[in-house]
Amino acid sequence: FFRDALPEDVANIWEPFLKQTLEGNPMQTQIASSEGRVWDIRAVPIDQHNGGVQTGLIVFQDITERVNAEEAVRESEERFRSLAQNIPGAVYRSRTDRSTGAAWLSLFVSDPIVDITGVSAEDLQNGVTRYADLVVPEDTEAALNAVTQAVDKHETFNVDYRIKRPDGEVRWVHERGQAAYE
């Protein structure tokens, strides 16, 4: 049956898998067939009677589309990170949940943020430091209002404000952004 339903090089693996399974050893592997397809193969022992394995279950699954999609996502993320790391300035992505009042959470921040703020991208993403806490208190309300109004209107925002770095230096920041809506 396997030889009729599967590529030959994939079907040939069932015998060693069955042998190991009948000895009580579950197995799993992924192989690329000569046809360029990727197969996930899993085998588990079943029907254990009196300590012995009577049979096994072997599942062959063609996962080529999933593997290709995962690779496309990795490549896309790599291109984005390369672009984000080479832009003069910092790139970020954040999220808020207005229904719960959750603050803006940093989902992604490019590494050059440390040159601007004195805080690492990792600390901003992990919540060690909130970006909003760096904004000079006198500028907080105006900056937040400018961003909120633009987001509510589905418009691009442009706002200038000051931040205070951990070393005490005050810097002007120009922020431009556009919200993504679900």
N, C-alpha and C positions, 0 to 999 in steps of 0.2 A: 504493500500500500504506500509506504513512504516514498518508494522510488517513482511511483506514478504521480504523486501529489507535490513533490518537492524537487528542487534542482539536485542533481546527483551528488555534488559535494556536500550539500546540507543533509540529504537523506542518509549518506554514509555514516554520519555521526551517531545515529540512533542505536546501533548495536553496542558500542562502548558505553553509552549512556545507560542503556537498559541493564547491562551487566553490573555496572556500579550501583544502580538503583536497586537491583535485586539483592545486592549485598548490604542494602540498608543505607546507602549514601546518597543524599540528595545532591543534585548537580545543577549548575547554571553556567551558561557561557553565551557569548555573542560571537558570531562569525560572519564574515563577508563571503558571499557566494561568488563563483566565477562569473556570474551574470551581473555582479555589482550591487546586489541586494544585501541588506544587513538583516540577519536573523537572530532572534533571542530564543535560546533553547533552554528549557527547564525540565528537570526530571525529579520526581519525588516517589519514594516508596509508599505503597498503600497495601491495605489488607494484611496487616501484620498479625498472623495467627501463631500462637505458641512461640513467640519470639522470632519467627521467621517471616521473611517477606515473600508474599505469594505473587505479587505483580507490582508494576510501577506505572506511573503516569508520565508521559513525555509530551510537552507542549512546544510546538514550533510556532513562532510568531514573526512575521515579516515586519520589522520596525524601521524600514528604510525611510519612510516619510518623516517619522519622529526624529530620527538621527539627523536627517537633512535639515529639518526645521530647527533643531537645537544648534546645529553648526551655523545656520544663517543668523540666528539670534546672537551667538557668540561673535561672529564677524561684524554684525551691525553694532553691537556694544563696543567692540574694539575700535571701530571707525569713529563712533561718537566720542569715546574717551580720548582718542588721539586729537580730534578736533577741539574738544573742550580744554585739553591741556595746552593747546597752542594758541588759543585766543588771548589777546592782551586783555587781561582782566579775569574775572571768575565767572563760572557758569554754575547755576544751581537749579534744583527742582525741589519744590516743597509741597506740602499738603496741609490742608486744614479741614476740620469738620465743624462747620458752623452750627449744626444741630446739637452738638454736644459742647460747643464752646472750646474745643481743643485748639491749642495754639498752633502756629505754623510749625510743622515738623520738617526738618531737612532730610530729604530722601537721597539726594545726590548733591555734592558740592565738589567742584574741581579743586585740585591741589593749589593753584595759584591764590586761593583765598587767604592762605597764611601770609602772603606778601602784603595783602591789603589790611587784614584784620589782626594779624599776630596770633590767630587761632587756627589750628589745623582743620582740614576738611573732616578728618576722622572725629575730632571732638565735637564739631557741629552736627555731624550725622548721628553720632551716638548720644546726643543730648547733654554732653558734659558742659558745653557752653551753648546758650541760645543766642542766635544772631541778634534777635530783638534786644537782648540785654546789652549789646555793644552800642546801640544807637544812643546818642546823647539825649538825655531826658527832655530837653527843650525842643528837640526835633521829632520825637517819637509820635506825637499825635498827628502832626501835619503829614509825616511820611506814611503812617498807617492809613489816614483818611484818603490820601492820593491813591494808594494801592487798592484800598477797598472800593472806592468809587469806580475805578477803572475795571476792576474785576466784576462788580455788579452790572456794569454796562457792557461787558464782554469787549473791552477795549484794551489797547496797549497802554501801559503806564510808564511814565518817565518821572523820576523823582530824585531830587538832590537832598542830602542830609549828611550830618556828621556822625562818625562813630568814634568811640574811645577805645583804643587798643589796650590790652592788658599791661603794656609797658607805659601807659599814660598818654601816649601821643594821640592827638585828635586829628582825624583825617576826614576830608570831604569825600563822599561817595556819590556817584551817579548810578542809579539803578534803573534798568529798563526791562520790562517783562510783559508777558501775556499769559493769562490763565488758560489752562486746558480744562474742559468741562466734560463731565461724564453724563 
